[in-house]
Amino acid sequence: MSRAVLPTTQAAVAAATAVAERHGRQVTATHDIGDDRTFAGLSRPGACGGPVSGTDWTHQDLARVPHEALLEFGGVPEISVRLFDHDEVTVTVEGVAFEDVARDSLPPFLDAVWSGLAHTRIHRFPPGLTLKVAVPGEPTYSEHVLRTTAWINGIAR
C-alpha cells in the first residue's frame, strides 16, 4: 500500500479526518496559525509578523507562516493529535504519548489503533505495562503506560 505524503499541517489534518470518518469518529480541530499563535513562530528569531513584500500576501509569505493543529477524536479509545510545524507530531492514546510518529505515518497509525492493532504487553521484571501499536509496513510503536484505563486493560495480551 502506498503511503500518502503530507507536506503541510492542513494536509495531515485532512488525512486524519478522513480516517476518522471511515471509522465513524467525530473530530474537533483547533488551529493555531501565525507567528504570534504557534510555538514555532514565538521561538523563531526574526519571525515574520506579516507580509514581507508590501501589503499583499504572496505564496512565499504564506509558506513561511507556521501552522499547528490539535485534533481530538470522539469515542474510545480517547485520542488526540498535536501537529506541530516542521513535521512534528504527538499522538496521545488514552493518556499515552507517542512522540515518534512521522506526519506521513499519522493516518495509518490512527487506522491501526481503530482497527484493533493496538495491544498492551505486561512486563514481569521490571514490572510495567507497554502500549504497542502495530502499523503495517512499519516498526511497532511502543510507549510505557503510566496510568491504566478500561480500554488499556481490555487490550492486554
N, C-alpha and C positions, 0 to 999 in steps of 0.2 A: 504494500500500500504506500503511495507517495505521500510525503509529509508536506503540508501547506507551509509556505514561507510567509511569516507575519512580520513585515518590515516596520510597522507602526503600532503604537498602542491601540489606535482605533481598529486596526485590522485584527488584533488579538481579542479585543472586546467583541467584535462581530463574530469571530470564530467560536469563542467561548459561549456566547449567547445562542448560537446555532446548535451547539452540542447540548446545552441545557434544554432548549426547546424540544430536541429529539427525545430527551429523557423525561419530558413533562415537568421541568423545573422552572420556577419563577426566578427572574434575575432583577436585582436592583443595582444600578450602576451610578457611581458618583465620580465625576471627572474633575480633576484639578489641571487647569491649562494656564500656562504662562509662568514667567519668572517669579512673580510675586505669590504664586499659589503652589508651587512644587518645591520639593526638597532640592532637586537638581538645579532649579533656577536660583534658589536662595543661596546655595553653596558654591555656585559657579562665579569665579571672578570675571568682571566685565560683562555680566549678563545683560542682554538687551531688554530695555523697558518698552520698546515699541519698534516701529519700522525703521530700518537703517536708511533706506533710500527714500527720503522725502516723507510725504504724508500718506502714501498708499502702501498697503502690504503687498509684497511680491512673494512668489513661490519660495525664494531663498529665505525671506524673513519668516514665513510660516514653517519652514523646515527646521528653523532654529528654536522655535517655541517649544519648551518642554511640555509633555502631556503625560499625566499619571492618572490611573483609574483604580477604583475599588469596586469589585464585583461581589455581591452577596447573593448566594443561591438559596432558595427555599427548599424545605424538605430535609430528610435525614439521609445521609449524614450532613451535618452543618458544614458548609464550605464557603470560604471567602478567598478571593484572589486579589492581590495588590500588584498592579502593573506599574513599574517604575520606568523612568526614562532610561535609555541605554540598555534595553533588552533584559532588565532585571525583573524577576517575578517571584513573589512569595505566595504559595498556595497553603492555606490553613484548612485542615480536615479535622473536625471535631477537636479543635484546640492544638493540634499537632502541626507545626510549621515546616513546610518543605521549601527550603530556600534555594535549592539547586535545580529547579525545574526551568528549562530554557523556554523562552517565549514561544518558539515554534512547537514545543512539546506540550504546551498547555492544553489544547483540545484533546489529544489522545490521553493525557493524564486524567482529565475530568471524565472522559469516556470510560477509562479503566475503573475509576472509583465507582461510577454509577452502574457499570456492567458487572460488578461483583468480583473484580480482580484485585481488590484490596483485602489484606488479611493481617492479623497480628501474630507475632511469634513470641512465645513466653520463654524467657531465659532463666534457667535454674541457678546458674552461677556465672557471673554475679547476677543476682535477681533483677529482673527488669522485663519490660514489655516493649516491643518494637512494632510500629505500624509500617507495613510494606505495601507498595503499590506496584504491581507488575504491568508495565506498559509494553504491549507487543512491539518487538523490534528495538527495544532499549533495555539498558540495565535496570534492575528493580530499584525503585526509590525506597529508602529506609530512613526512618526517624524514630528516636526514642520517645516513648509515651510517658508523660509526667502525670496526667490526670485521665483516668478511665471514664468512659461513658457507656451507656447501654449499647450503643452501636459498636463501639470498640470491643466490648466484651463479647458481643454477638458474632464477631468475625474471627474469633480466635481459632488457631489451628493447633 
